[in-house]
């Protein structure tokens, strides 16, 4: 699998997110990448309670404090560092992590399948 460019490092300041598309099982899927405590993390954009996106298509994943991700539909709260749901209807479940690397000013996805 080839790496997929998903964001420029300069566009991903602390506490910000960016969405991207990737392929899993031959089907398109949406992911999001965030910079949290200086580290880049990425997850599939799907709540573990019901298969709905965490954001309302507005690229808002962090809560008002900027310390946790929140599902805008169900109010489930997730740790950005590991994707674990710490409060809400899917407590104890985790977001599906995606392997990303930051290199030469670019964030690359190293999971999923190549896009056609």
MMTF fields as JSON, N, C-alpha, C and O atoms, coordinates in Angstrom:
{
  "mmtfVersion": "1.0.0",
  "mmtfProducer": "UNKNOWN",
  "numBonds": 463,
  "numAtoms": 464,
  "numGroups": 116,
  "numChains": 1,
  "numModels": 1,
  "chainsPerModel": [1],
  "groupsPerChain": [116],
  "chainIdList": ["A"],
  "bondAtomList": [4, 2, 8, 6, 12, 10, 16, 14, 20, 18, 24, 22, 28, 26, 32, 30, 36, 34, 40, 38, 44, 42, 48, 46, 52, 50, 56, 54, 60, 58, 64, 62, 68, 66, 72, 70, 76, 74, 80, 78, 84, 82, 88, 86, 92, 90, 96, 94, 100, 98, 104, 102, 108, 106, 112, 110, 116, 114, 120, 118, 124, 122, 128, 126, 132, 130, 136, 134, 140, 138, 144, 142, 148, 146, 152, 150, 156, 154, 160, 158, 164, 162, 168, 166, 172, 170, 176, 174, 180, 178, 184, 182, 188, 186, 192, 190, 196, 194, 200, 198, 204, 202, 208, 206, 212, 210, 216, 214, 220, 218, 224, 222, 228, 226, 232, 230, 236, 234, 240, 238, 244, 242, 248, 246, 252, 250, 256, 254, 260, 258, 264, 262, 268, 266, 272, 270, 276, 274, 280, 278, 284, 282, 288, 286, 292, 290, 296, 294, 300, 298, 304, 302, 308, 306, 312, 310, 316, 314, 320, 318, 324, 322, 328, 326, 332, 330, 336, 334, 340, 338, 344, 342, 348, 346, 352, 350, 356, 354, 360, 358, 364, 362, 368, 366, 372, 370, 376, 374, 380, 378, 384, 382, 388, 386, 392, 390, 396, 394, 400, 398, 404, 402, 408, 406, 412, 410, 416, 414, 420, 418, 424, 422, 428, 426, 432, 430, 436, 434, 440, 438, 444, 442, 448, 446, 452, 450, 456, 454, 460, 458],
  "bondOrderList": [1, 1, 1, 1, 1, 1, 1, 1, 1, 1, 1, 1, 1, 1, 1, 1, 1, 1, 1, 1, 1, 1, 1, 1, 1, 1, 1, 1, 1, 1, 1, 1, 1, 1, 1, 1, 1, 1, 1, 1, 1, 1, 1, 1, 1, 1, 1, 1, 1, 1, 1, 1, 1, 1, 1, 1, 1, 1, 1, 1, 1, 1, 1, 1, 1, 1, 1, 1, 1, 1, 1, 1, 1, 1, 1, 1, 1, 1, 1, 1, 1, 1, 1, 1, 1, 1, 1, 1, 1, 1, 1, 1, 1, 1, 1, 1, 1, 1, 1, 1, 1, 1, 1, 1, 1, 1, 1, 1, 1, 1, 1, 1, 1, 1, 1],
  "groupList": [{"groupName": "UNK", "atomNameList": ["N", "CA", "C", "O"], "elementList": ["N", "C", "C", "O"], "formalChargeList": [0, 0, 0, 0], "bondAtomList": [1, 0, 2, 1, 3, 2], "bondOrderList": [1, 1, 2], "singleLetterCode": "X", "chemCompType": "L-PEPTIDE LINKING"}],
  "groupTypeList": [0, 0, 0, 0, 0, 0, 0, 0, 0, 0, 0, 0, 0, 0, 0, 0, 0, 0, 0, 0, 0, 0, 0, 0, 0, 0, 0, 0, 0, 0, 0, 0, 0, 0, 0, 0, 0, 0, 0, 0, 0, 0, 0, 0, 0, 0, 0, 0, 0, 0, 0, 0, 0, 0, 0, 0, 0, 0, 0, 0, 0, 0, 0, 0, 0, 0, 0, 0, 0, 0, 0, 0, 0, 0, 0, 0, 0, 0, 0, 0, 0, 0, 0, 0, 0, 0, 0, 0, 0, 0, 0, 0, 0, 0, 0, 0, 0, 0, 0, 0, 0, 0, 0, 0, 0, 0, 0, 0, 0, 0, 0, 0, 0, 0, 0, 0],
  "groupIdList": [1, 2, 3, 4, 5, 6, 7, 8, 9, 10, 11, 12, 13, 14, 15, 16, 17, 18, 19, 20, 21, 22, 23, 24, 25, 26, 27, 28, 29, 30, 31, 32, 33, 34, 35, 36, 37, 38, 39, 40, 41, 42, 43, 44, 45, 46, 47, 48, 49, 50, 51, 52, 53, 54, 55, 56, 57, 58, 59, 60, 61, 62, 63, 64, 65, 66, 67, 68, 69, 70, 71, 72, 73, 74, 75, 76, 77, 78, 79, 80, 81, 82, 83, 84, 85, 86, 87, 88, 89, 90, 91, 92, 93, 94, 95, 96, 97, 98, 99, 100, 101, 102, 103, 104, 105, 106, 107, 108, 109, 110, 111, 112, 113, 114, 115, 116],
  "secStructList": [7, 7, 7, 3, 3, 3, 3, 3, 4, 4, 4, 7, 7, 6, 6, 7, 3, 3, 3, 3, 3, 3, 3, 3, 6, 6, 3, 3, 3, 3, 3, 3, 3, 3, 3, 3, 6, 6, 3, 3, 3, 3, 3, 3, 1, 7, 7, 1, 1, 1, 1, 7, 7, 1, 1, 1, 1, 1, 7, 7, 7, 5, 7, 6, 6, 1, 1, 3, 3, 3, 7, 6, 6, 6, 7, 7, 3, 3, 3, 6, 6, 6, 7, 5, 3, 3, 3, 1, 6, 6, 6, 6, 7, 5, 7, 7, 5, 7, 7, 3, 3, 3, 3, 6, 6, 3, 3, 3, 3, 7, 1, 1, 5, 7, 7, 7],
  "xCoordList": [0.821, 0.0, 0.869, 1.866, 0.486, 1.189, 0.64, -0.503, 1.482, 1.035, 0.174, 0.379, -0.786, -1.707, -1.502, -1.6, -1.223, -1.095, -2.465, -3.431, -2.548, -3.847, -3.864, -4.938, -2.703, -2.667, -1.234, -0.282, -1.101, 0.193, 0.347, -0.613, 1.516, 1.764, 1.413, 0.913, 1.666, 1.402, -0.094, -0.478, -0.929, -2.382, -2.978, -4.18, -2.14, -2.628, -2.004, -1.146, -2.449, -1.963, -2.52, -3.473, -1.934, -2.399, -3.897, -4.366, -4.642, -6.071, -6.93, -8.122, -6.351, -7.14, -7.257, -6.519, -8.199, -8.462, -8.628, -8.874, -8.493, -8.754, -9.358, -8.919, -10.367, -10.997, -10.408, -9.877, -10.507, -10.002, -10.757, -11.377, -10.696, -11.322, -10.242, -9.118, -10.592, -9.705, -10.586, -11.812, -9.975, -10.723, -10.447, -9.297, -11.514, -11.388, -12.348, -13.542, -11.82, -12.662, -13.296, -14.394, -12.589, -13.095, -14.149, -14.697, -14.453, -15.486, -14.894, -13.985, -15.399, -14.9, -15.277, -16.364, -14.369, -14.593, -14.01, -13.129, -14.52, -14.023, -13.198, -13.563, -12.09, -11.251, -11.014, -11.359, -10.416, -9.991, -8.655, -8.352, -7.873, -6.563, -6.578, -7.208, -5.878, -5.829, -4.432, -3.689, -4.089, -2.862, -3.288, -4.011, -2.81, -3.16, -1.901, -1.21, -1.605, -0.403, 0.849, 1.738, 0.902, 2.055, 2.135, 3.006, 1.254, 1.263, 0.124, -0.95, 0.362, -0.672, -1.355, -0.694, -2.688, -3.482, -4.556, -4.971, -5.009, -6.062, -6.982, -6.555, -8.251, -9.273, -10.284, -10.437, -10.969, -12.11, -13.195, -13.413, -13.859, -14.88, -16.21, -17.145, -16.256, -17.454, -17.584, -16.688, -18.707, -18.954, -19.106, -19.596, -18.69, -18.802, -20.175, -20.469, -21.018, -22.375, -23.275, -23.897, -23.344, -24.06, -23.154, -22.367, -23.234, -22.309, -22.621, -22.991, -22.469, -22.64, -21.324, -20.515, -21.106, -19.881, -19.915, -20.986, -18.739, -18.659, -19.049, -19.698, -18.651, -18.965, -20.251, -20.736, -20.785, -21.952, -21.479, -22.007, -20.503, -19.916, -19.265, -19.04, -18.962, -18.376, -16.936, -16.359, -16.351, -14.958, -14.711, -13.607, -15.737, -15.57, -15.575, -16.605, -14.412, -14.277, -13.957, -14.385, -13.207, -12.836, -14.007, -14.839, -14.054, -15.034, -14.582, -13.555, -15.336, -15.019, -13.694, -13.108, -13.209, -11.936, -10.741, -9.608, -10.999, -9.913, -9.141, -8.051, -9.709, -9.003, -9.577, -8.94, -10.773, -11.388, -12.169, -12.601, -12.348, -13.245, -14.644, -14.815, -15.643, -17.023, -17.863, -17.718, -18.744, -19.702, -20.832, -21.507, -21.037, -22.048, -23.47, -24.402, -23.653, -24.995, -25.35, -26.437, -24.452, -24.765, -24.1, -24.464, -23.13, -22.429, -21.349, -20.803, -21.029, -19.949, -18.64, -18.392, -17.807, -16.55, -15.39, -15.389, -14.399, -13.272, -11.95, -11.8, -10.99, -9.623, -8.95, -8.91, -8.421, -7.738, -6.49, -6.183, -5.781, -4.523, -4.707, -3.86, -5.81, -5.992, -7.373, -7.623, -8.273, -9.595, -10.592, -11.706, -10.231, -11.097, -12.283, -12.106, -13.499, -14.687, -14.706, -14.748, -14.675, -14.614, -15.945, -16.119, -16.896, -18.207, -19.207, -18.92, -20.385, -21.438, -21.902, -21.508, -22.743, -23.381, -22.437, -22.815, -21.222, -20.277, -19.053, -17.972, -19.224, -18.111, -17.376, -17.986, -16.045, -15.196, -14.802, -13.823, -15.538, -15.183, -14.193, -14.058, -13.516, -12.532, -12.823, -13.328, -12.493, -12.541, -11.561, -10.593, -11.801, -10.896, -9.691, -9.833, -8.492, -7.301, -6.813, -7.007, -6.187, -5.555, -4.093, -3.745, -3.248, -1.805, -1.414, -1.608, -0.864, -0.382, 1.043, 1.475, 1.765, 3.129, 3.291, 2.701, 4.098, 4.393, 5.84, 6.752, 6.04, 7.366, 7.482, 6.597, 8.572, 8.878, 7.715, 7.425, 7.046, 5.977, 4.652, 3.77, 4.503, 3.271, 2.832, 3.664, 1.522, 0.956, 0.464, -0.298, 0.913, 0.626, -0.189, 0.068, -1.166, -1.942, -1.241, -0.885, -1.038, -0.402, -1.339, -0.892, -2.632, -3.632, -4.701, -4.771, -5.511, -6.538, -5.955, -4.906, -6.628, -6.236, -6.007, -6.555, -5.215, -4.989, -6.282, -7.123, -6.435, -7.593, -7.407, -6.289, -8.47, -8.342, -7.997, -7.853],
  "yCoordList": [-1.181, 0.0, 1.249, 1.331, 2.195, 3.477, 4.376, 4.238, 5.286, 6.276, 7.307, 7.61, 7.838, 8.842, 10.15, 10.179, 11.213, 12.524, 12.975, 12.959, 13.384, 13.818, 15.255, 15.847, 15.834, 17.228, 17.737, 16.961, 19.024, 19.669, 19.944, 20.346, 19.737, 19.97, 21.391, 21.618, 22.346, 23.755, 24.044, 25.047, 23.18, 23.362, 22.674, 22.768, 21.991, 21.205, 21.71, 21.054, 22.874, 23.458, 22.675, 21.91, 22.867, 22.215, 22.456, 23.59, 21.38, 21.483, 21.612, 21.9, 21.404, 21.473, 20.089, 19.166, 19.968, 18.702, 18.917, 20.032, 17.847, 17.857, 16.51, 15.47, 16.533, 15.297, 14.864, 15.68, 13.576, 13.028, 11.744, 11.144, 11.338, 10.1, 9.04, 9.353, 7.791, 6.666, 5.474, 5.564, 4.38, 3.194, 2.064, 1.797, 1.406, 0.247, -0.825, -0.576, -2.004, -3.089, -2.776, -3.24, -1.982, -1.626, -0.542, -0.211, 0.023, 1.054, 2.346, 2.308, 3.49, 4.763, 4.939, 4.552, 5.522, 5.809, 7.192, 7.678, 7.805, 9.127, 9.003, 8.276, 9.715, 9.757, 11.195, 12.13, 11.355, 12.687, 12.582, 11.588, 13.628, 13.712, 14.933, 15.942, 14.835, 15.934, 16.047, 15.069, 17.268, 17.449, 17.679, 18.623, 16.773, 16.826, 16.635, 15.626, 17.608, 17.594, 17.348, 16.59, 18.0, 17.943, 16.712, 16.625, 15.771, 14.507, 14.483, 15.03, 13.851, 13.701, 12.348, 11.312, 12.37, 11.153, 11.141, 12.199, 9.956, 9.86, 8.692, 7.658, 8.882, 7.872, 7.877, 8.867, 6.754, 6.73, 7.612, 7.573, 8.389, 9.313, 8.576, 8.76, 7.735, 6.944, 6.723, 6.166, 7.163, 6.949, 5.455, 4.722, 5.007, 3.585, 3.223, 2.039, 4.199, 3.921, 3.53, 2.467, 4.375, 4.127, 4.587, 5.512, 3.979, 4.338, 5.684, 5.753, 6.734, 8.109, 8.847, 8.469, 9.897, 10.679, 11.406, 11.725, 11.666, 12.394, 13.853, 14.435, 14.441, 15.848, 15.942, 14.938, 17.132, 17.383, 17.902, 18.896, 17.249, 17.665, 19.042, 19.695, 19.488, 20.819, 20.77, 21.806, 19.57, 19.396, 19.836, 20.262, 19.732, 20.041, 18.732, 18.07, 18.375, 17.13, 17.374, 16.606, 18.436, 18.727, 19.355, 20.051, 19.093, 19.777, 21.22, 21.636, 21.974, 23.393, 23.612, 24.69, 22.606, 22.745, 22.412, 22.772, 21.716, 21.287, 20.097, 19.786, 19.424, 18.31, 16.944, 15.924, 16.908, 15.628, 15.76, 16.852, 14.625, 14.579, 14.312, 13.648, 14.831, 14.592, 14.268, 14.904, 13.277, 12.959, 13.97, 14.026, 14.755, 15.805, 15.255, 15.969, 14.003, 13.403, 12.827, 13.088, 12.047, 11.314, 11.867, 11.487, 12.761, 13.308, 12.398, 12.682, 11.312, 10.441, 11.225, 12.023, 11.002, 11.725, 10.739, 9.678, 11.103, 10.234, 10.918, 12.124, 10.132, 10.621, 10.74, 9.755, 11.905, 12.035, 11.151, 10.677, 10.926, 10.183, 8.725, 8.169, 8.096, 6.67, 6.326, 5.168, 7.303, 7.073, 6.408, 6.104, 6.17, 5.481, 6.371, 7.543, 5.797, 6.508, 6.458, 5.381, 7.627, 7.693, 8.102, 8.04, 8.532, 8.906, 8.869, 9.33, 8.315, 8.285, 6.875, 5.927, 6.732, 5.447, 4.339, 3.168, 4.678, 3.634, 3.575, 3.173, 3.973, 3.987, 2.659, 1.594, 2.74, 1.561, 1.12, 0.39, 1.543, 1.23, 2.284, 3.344, 2.003, 2.95, 3.249, 2.405, 4.475, 4.828, 3.939, 3.45, 3.725, 2.927, 3.774, 4.732, 3.435, 4.238, 4.013, 2.942, 5.023, 4.948, 5.302, 6.221, 4.587, 4.82, 6.016, 6.017, 7.029, 8.216, 8.511, 8.159, 9.167, 9.612, 11.016, 11.398, 11.774, 13.138, 13.179, 12.804, 13.64, 13.655, 14.795, 14.993, 15.538, 16.613, 17.57, 17.971, 17.938, 18.923, 18.4, 19.178, 17.074, 16.468, 15.351, 14.645, 15.196, 14.088, 13.052, 13.367, 11.812, 10.72, 9.637, 9.294, 9.104, 7.954, 6.698, 6.591, 5.742, 4.465, 3.329, 2.266, 3.532, 2.498, 2.583, 3.566, 1.576, 1.558, 1.056, 0.412, 1.348, 0.893, 2.11, 3.176, 1.982, 3.135, 3.597, 2.785, 4.902, 5.439, 5.296, 5.46, 4.991, 4.837, 6.145, 6.19],
  "zCoordList": [0.0, 0.0, 0.0, 0.718, -0.796, -0.812, 0.294, 0.728, 0.726, 1.705, 1.0, -0.176, 1.729, 1.198, 1.954, 3.181, 1.245, 1.885, 2.357, 1.594, 3.641, 4.151, 4.653, 4.762, 4.962, 5.414, 5.404, 5.491, 5.298, 5.491, 6.984, 7.641, 7.51, 8.936, 9.337, 10.439, 8.462, 8.759, 8.896, 9.498, 8.346, 8.43, 9.659, 9.908, 10.417, 11.539, 12.841, 13.433, 13.266, 14.513, 15.706, 15.561, 16.859, 18.089, 18.268, 18.178, 18.524, 18.777, 17.534, 17.64, 16.354, 15.127, 14.502, 14.845, 13.58, 12.912, 11.417, 10.957, 10.679, 9.239, 8.87, 9.36, 8.005, 7.555, 6.22, 5.467, 5.939, 4.685, 4.376, 5.254, 3.128, 2.685, 2.481, 2.088, 2.749, 2.481, 2.114, 2.179, 1.737, 1.322, 2.309, 2.657, 2.754, 3.648, 3.145, 2.981, 2.905, 2.409, 1.061, 0.753, 0.262, -1.057, -1.045, -2.096, 0.121, 0.235, 0.779, 1.609, 0.321, 0.85, 2.32, 2.75, 3.068, 4.48, 4.775, 4.066, 5.828, 6.216, 7.486, 8.41, 7.521, 8.697, 9.103, 8.38, 10.274, 10.689, 11.401, 12.061, 11.251, 11.878, 12.788, 12.475, 13.919, 14.876, 15.454, 15.535, 15.856, 16.619, 18.063, 18.382, 18.934, 20.349, 21.167, 21.033, 22.015, 22.85, 22.002, 22.392, 20.84, 19.962, 19.086, 18.22, 19.29, 18.561, 17.545, 17.796, 16.4, 15.386, 15.582, 15.645, 15.677, 15.823, 14.744, 14.272, 14.352, 13.34, 13.652, 14.166, 13.329, 13.584, 12.453, 11.738, 12.306, 11.404, 12.027, 13.238, 11.213, 11.705, 11.858, 11.079, 12.893, 13.145, 14.644, 15.279, 15.204, 16.628, 16.882, 16.023, 18.051, 18.386, 18.929, 19.097, 19.205, 19.678, 18.513, 18.535, 17.511, 16.262, 15.136, 15.334, 13.963, 12.881, 12.232, 11.06, 13.002, 12.535, 12.725, 13.572, 11.943, 12.114, 13.45, 13.966, 14.005, 15.264, 15.093, 15.961, 13.971, 13.718, 12.893, 12.37, 12.785, 11.938, 10.586, 10.087, 9.996, 8.716, 8.817, 7.797, 10.033, 10.211, 10.713, 11.046, 10.768, 11.181, 12.625, 12.965, 13.472, 14.895, 15.682, 15.806, 16.208, 16.952, 18.424, 19.285, 18.718, 20.099, 20.853, 20.271, 22.162, 23.002, 23.218, 22.681, 23.994, 24.22, 24.928, 24.819, 25.654, 26.368, 25.483, 25.802, 24.358, 23.485, 24.027, 23.546, 25.037, 25.67, 25.325, 25.588, 24.74, 24.407, 23.104, 22.735, 22.408, 21.261, 21.787, 22.809, 21.086, 21.487, 20.258, 19.213, 20.387, 19.338, 19.464, 20.492, 18.438, 18.498, 18.5, 18.868, 18.097, 18.094, 19.453, 19.97, 20.04, 21.269, 22.516, 23.629, 22.35, 23.498, 24.057, 25.123, 23.365, 23.825, 23.825, 22.921, 24.834, 25.005, 24.867, 25.491, 24.038, 23.729, 24.069, 23.878, 24.575, 24.774, 23.41, 22.671, 23.049, 21.764, 21.642, 20.549, 22.727, 22.661, 22.256, 21.558, 22.687, 22.383, 21.822, 21.489, 21.71, 21.135, 22.061, 21.635, 23.32, 24.267, 24.663, 24.995, 24.623, 25.086, 26.613, 27.208, 27.234, 28.693, 29.324, 30.541, 28.45, 28.972, 27.83, 26.725, 28.104, 27.104, 26.8, 27.479, 25.778, 25.496, 25.032, 25.061, 24.607, 24.168, 25.082, 24.652, 26.338, 27.291, 27.293, 27.38, 27.196, 27.183, 25.785, 25.628, 24.767, 23.375, 22.879, 23.49, 21.796, 21.251, 19.795, 19.055, 19.397, 17.986, 17.229, 17.812, 15.941, 15.13, 14.742, 13.982, 15.256, 14.956, 13.534, 12.958, 12.985, 11.668, 11.824, 12.566, 11.136, 11.24, 10.39, 9.175, 11.037, 10.334, 10.756, 11.854, 9.855, 10.145, 9.622, 8.611, 10.327, 9.904, 9.438, 10.174, 8.206, 7.629, 6.628, 5.795, 6.715, 5.763, 5.561, 4.434, 6.652, 6.582, 6.077, 5.714, 6.051, 5.551, 6.489, 7.06, 6.644, 7.416, 6.407, 5.493, 6.592, 5.677, 6.363, 7.517, 5.656, 6.119, 5.646, 4.472, 6.545, 6.214, 6.548, 6.979, 6.357, 6.627, 5.547, 4.81, 5.458, 4.43, 3.126, 3.109, 2.054, 0.722, -0.148, 0.134, -1.192, -2.069, -2.703, -3.088, -2.81, -3.502, -4.99, -5.478, -5.747, -7.198, -7.874, -9.096]
}
